[in-house]
């Protein structure tokens, strides 16, 4: 029998953990389930992460990315700053393709809110997301996509809240897809600030 692969990168393992959380939630997550996703022995994950909690902390830490890198990724392929913003919002929720998966990832957020170490990482992700959105809004003002004088800081905080709220509303009423809901709600919150005669898109 062929031996199990040993050289699996941590990023692959953590991506598998995200997939397992989406299916069964953090309560149902086990090292054995994640190991099975990537073809490793559970003992290998114990050696790398120490425990299930160690894996969750590593996953939370991996989620914290440099805002500049996030901004660069958001702008790739998008001439419009507002188009990049919408794509960034949709991409940030891409693991929540069904209400059930949304609920399971929401359960992970509940852990973030009660565990100090997990909360530290979740707060860093939240702040990085807000900075990227504010940067894109400022670029939209400079490009005359948004009206001069738009308070990009306040608008960024509203957009962050809209993204979170749109996900919860969609998981409850289940109308359409989550990307459709996000695009519609972001369009609505930006509409009063759009410069006249300046249509925007992806």
Secondary structure, DSSP 8 states (H G I E B T S, - for coil): ---------HHHHHHHHHHHHHHHHHHH--HHHHHHHHT--HHHHHHHHSSHHHHHHHHHHHH---HHHHHHHHHTT-SSHHHHHHHHHHHHTTT--SHHHHHHHHHHHHHHHH-HHHHHHHHHHHHHHHHHHHHHHHHHHHTTSB-TT--HHHHHHHHHHHHHHHHHHHHHH--S-HHHHHHHHHHHHHHTTB-TT-----
